[in-house]
Amino acid sequence: MRTFECDYTEGAHPKILSALTETNMEQMSGYGFDPYTARAAEKIKAACNAPDATVTFLVGGTQTNMIAIDLLLAPFEGVIAPKTGHINVHEAGAIEFTGHKVLALPEHDGVLDVDALEAYLRTFYADATHEHMVRPGLVYLTHPTEYGTLYTKAQMRRVRALCDAYGMKLYADGARLGYALGCPENDLSLSDLAALCDAFSIGGTKLGLLCGEAVVFTREAPKMLLSQIKRHGGLLAKGRVLGVQFDTMFTDGLYESIGKEAIRHAKRIRSILLEKGYPLAWESPTNQQFILLSDAEAERLRTHVGFDFWGRWDEGRWIVRFTSSWSTTDADVDELRNTLPERAALLQ
């Protein structure tokens, strides 16, 4: 049975596997001091139009967020995030484990409410006792959001302005960034993120790599970066595994083409869901499509196709997620059209 559960159910893109195989017997220095890692970093800096940036590579998304945020914050600072943000709900307290509090603020369809952010900062510093509180030192955003929605350039610029006004840093979690960049509705580029953020990640795990995330520090890089990554348990001895993959990903437009193709499939999936009577939970232009189903409907549907029980909408309904990915094919989507029952049939 075909599953559309998430965007990392398969192993790796064939070009990634081929590159790993072809370089397998080459002898290289460890810890990222190999030519492929160096070349990957230069390609990413060129793609971001950020020649002075510092690029480093880590294994997974939670590890990346935890290390990057910890290195960007002072010990007494916390991180502002939308209440639905990944670091607030799906990372098992990894940020708090480093000693930093997550300061959750309201959002709309996953996008941080910038008015609420401004009000929070104004109120915080108006309090004469604010030095007794956790100081907000960084704003965390995801692009796309947990809801598959997008930030606009105007929203990001406004957040940047607030960060500058209140002495904070801005970090964007790009675990699914390639799928955002592949959307016609998206108006943020890698260059924009490099100009607006102090740091951001470029996810590979969900874009066809076996594993791996790149972190781009666009302004001042953390001191003793390698040592600090090792201190956090994030330094991979065989750094080549990440370098070879990202070098391949940023060659001949592979990163961009993967994102665009997944979005093409997602739009087909959306159309099929609507044609068969399934209500969208909200509008998502990216590779994640969300519908609402009762408990009984969801249980019946799971006998026909694989999907993700994303969360509860209310007491009697699930939010169900269908995800396209780097590995989705036209044949997969055709099969979905042929096997997905009409919603009305689930109600019988």
N, C-alpha and C positions, 0 to 999 in steps of 0.2 A: 504494500500500500504506500503510495507516494505521500511524503510528509512535507508540509510547508511550515514546520514548527519554528525554525529560526534560520539564521544565515551562517551557521557553522556546523551543520550536520555532516557535511562531507569533509574530506581531508584537505586537499590543496588544489589550486589551479594547475593544469598540466604544465604550463610554462614554468611555474615555480618548482614543481617536482623535477622537471627536466634540468633546471639550473642546479638544484641541489645534487642531483645524480652526476651531472657532468663535472662538478667541482669537488666531488666527494673525496677523491684521492689526492687532491692538492694539499700540500703542507702549508699551513698558515699559522701565524701567531694568534694567540688567544685573546680573549677579553675585548674583542672589537678592533684590535690592532692589525687588521688584515686589509688588503686592497679593496675588497668588495664592500666592506663596511664604510671605508673612506669614500669610495665612489658613490655609494648610496646616499651618504650625507650630503655630498656636493650636488647630487641630482635633486635632492629634496630642497636644498637651499635655493637652487636655480628655479625650481618650480614655484617656490614661495616668494621669489624676488627678494630674498633676504640673505645676501652674501655674508653678512657678519653674524648670522644666527649660529647657535650651537645645537647640533642634532645628536641625540643619543637614542639607543634602541633598547627596549625592554620586552619582556615575554608576553604579558597579558594586560588586560584593561584595568582591573582593580589594582594590580601592582603599579601600573603606570600612574593612575590617579593618586594613589597613596604617596608614592615617592615624589612626584612632581609637586603636589600640593604641600607636602611637608617641607620640601626644600625652598619653596617660595614664601613660606610663612615664618614669622618670628615665633618663638615658643609660646608666647602669651596671646597669640592671635587665633581667630576662628575663620571658617570659610562660609560665606553666604551661598546658598543653593536654593533652587526651587524645591518646594516640598516633595515633588515627584522626581527630583534629580537622582541619578544613579547612586551617587555617593551617600545619599540620605536613606535610600530604601533597599538597595540591592547589593551592598558591599560589606554586609556583616559587621559594620562598625569599624572598617579599616582606617578611616580618617581619625576617628576618636582614639583608635589604638595608638596613633602617633602623638596623641596629646592635644589634638585640635578639635574644637567643637564645631559641628555642622549647624549653622544658623539657618534654619529652613524658613523661606518666605513664600507668600502666595504666588500662584502661577495660573495661566490660562492655557488650557490644552498643552501643557508641558512647558510653555514659554514663560520665563520669569516675568512677573508683573513689575515693570520698571518704575511705575508710580509708587508701588509698595516698597521697592528698594530705596527710592529717594526719601520716602517718608520715614523708613526705618533708620536710615543714616542721620537724617535731620534730628529725629527724636533721640537717638543714641547720644549724639554729641551735645544735645541741649541738656542732658541729665548731668548735673554737677558731680554725680558719683560714678561717671562712666569709666573712670580708671579702675574701679573695682569690678568691672564686667569684662567679659571676653571681647576683645577688640576685633571688629571685622577687618581682616587684612587682605581678603581675596574674594572675588566673585567667581563662582563656578557655573559654567553653562555647558550644555551639550548641543551639538549641531550635527545631525538632527536631534530633536529631543526624544525622551522616552516614549512620547506619543507619536513619533514619526513626523512631527511638525518642524517648521523652520524658523530661525531668527532672520530678520531682515537686516540689511546693512545699517539702516537708520536706527533700529533697536540696539544693535551692537555698538554703534557710535555713541548712543546715549549712555549705555552702560559704561563705556570707556571714559566718557566725560565725568561720570560720577566717581569712577575709580580714581581719576586724576584729582578731582576736587577733594576727595577724602583720603588720599594717600594709600589706595589699595591697588592690588594687582588683579589682572583678569586672566583666567585660565579657561580654555575651551576643550572639552572632552570630545575628541573626534573618532570615537570607536567605530562609528558608521559614517564618517565624514564623506567617504567616497560616494555613498548613496545620496547624500545631500547635494554634492557637487554635480551629480548626474541628473538632477531635477531641473526642468525648464523654469520652474517657479523660483528657484534659488538665485539670489543676487549677491552671494558672498563667494569670493574666490580664495584660494590659498594665499594670494598676495594680500587680500583684505585682512584675513585672519592674522597674518604675520605683522601687519601694520597696527592692528587693534589690540592684539593680545600680548601679554608678557610671555606666555607659553601656551602651546596647544599640542594635542596629540593627533597623529594620523594613524588610524587603526588599520591593521592588516589581518588580524585574526578573523574578522567578519567579512573581509574583502578578498579571500582566496589564499591567504598565507596559512601554513601549518600553525604558526603562532607568530606573534610579534606586533609591537606598537612602536611607532617613532614619536619622540617628544622633541618639539622644536622650541628652544628657548630663544626668543627673538630679541630680548634686551640683554641685561646683564646675566650671564650664566651663573648658576650656583657655584660657590667656591668648592674646590676639591670634589668635583662632580663624580668622578670614578670612585673615589673613596666612599662618598656618601651613598652611592648606589649599592656598593658592596656591603656597607653597614646595614642597609635595609634588606639585604638578602636578594638583591635583584641583579647581580652581576653574573652574566652567563659566561662560563669559561670558553665554550665554543661559540664565541660571538659571531663567527662566520655564518652560523645558521640563520641569524637575523639579517646580517649584511647581504648575503647572497639573495635572500628573498626580496628585500627592499630594493636592491639594485635592479633586479628583474622587474619588480612592480613598477618602477619609475623609468622603464625603458620602453620606447615605442608606444607610449600612451596607454599601457596596459591598465594602470590604475583608473584612468578616466573611462576607458571603454567598459570595464567591469561595472562601474557605477551606472553608466547610461543604459547598458543592456538590462541590468536588474530592474531599473525603473520602468523600462518598456514592458517587462513581464509583470511588474506590479500593477501597472495601469490595466493590463488585460485581466489580471486577477480581480481587480476592483470591479471591472465591468461585468465579469461573470457572477460575482457575488450579488451585485445589484439586479442583474437580469433574473436571477433565481430567487429574488425576494428577500435577501438578507439585509437587515438595516445596518448602516455604518454607525459606529459609535461616535466618530468624528471624522473630519476630512484630513487625510494624510497624503501628501504628495510623494512620499518616499517609498522605500521598499517594504514597509510594514503597513498592513491594512487590518483594521479592527472592526469587528462586528459585535452585535449584542445577541445573545441567545439565552433562553431559559435553561435551567438545569437539565430538564428532560430533552430539550432540543440538542444541547451540547453532547449529551451522552449518546444520542442516536447518531449524530453527525460523525462522531469519532470512529464509528464502524465503517465509514466510507472514505475518510481522508484524515491525515495527520495534521494537527494544528497545535497551537499553544494556548493553554488556559492562562491568559495574561493577568487576570485579576477580577475581582468582584466589582460589578457596577452597582448592584443593590442586593438585597437579600435573596431575590429570586432569579437574578440574571448574572451571567458571566460576560466579561469582555474576552472575546476570542480573537487571536491574532493569526493571520496568514502572512508569511514572509517569503519574498523572493530573495534571491542571492546571486552571487557570482556563478553558482552552479546550475541555476534554473535554466531550463531549455523550453523552446516552443512546444516540444512534445510533452513536457511536464504540465504545462498550462492547458494544452489540449486535453490531456487525461483528466485534469481537474474539471474541465467543462463537461466531459462525458460522464464522470462518476459522481460529481456533486449533485445531490438531490435538490429538487425544489424545496424551499423552506416549508411550503404548505404541507409537503409530505411528512415533515418532521412533527407537524402538529397533530397528525392523525392518531 
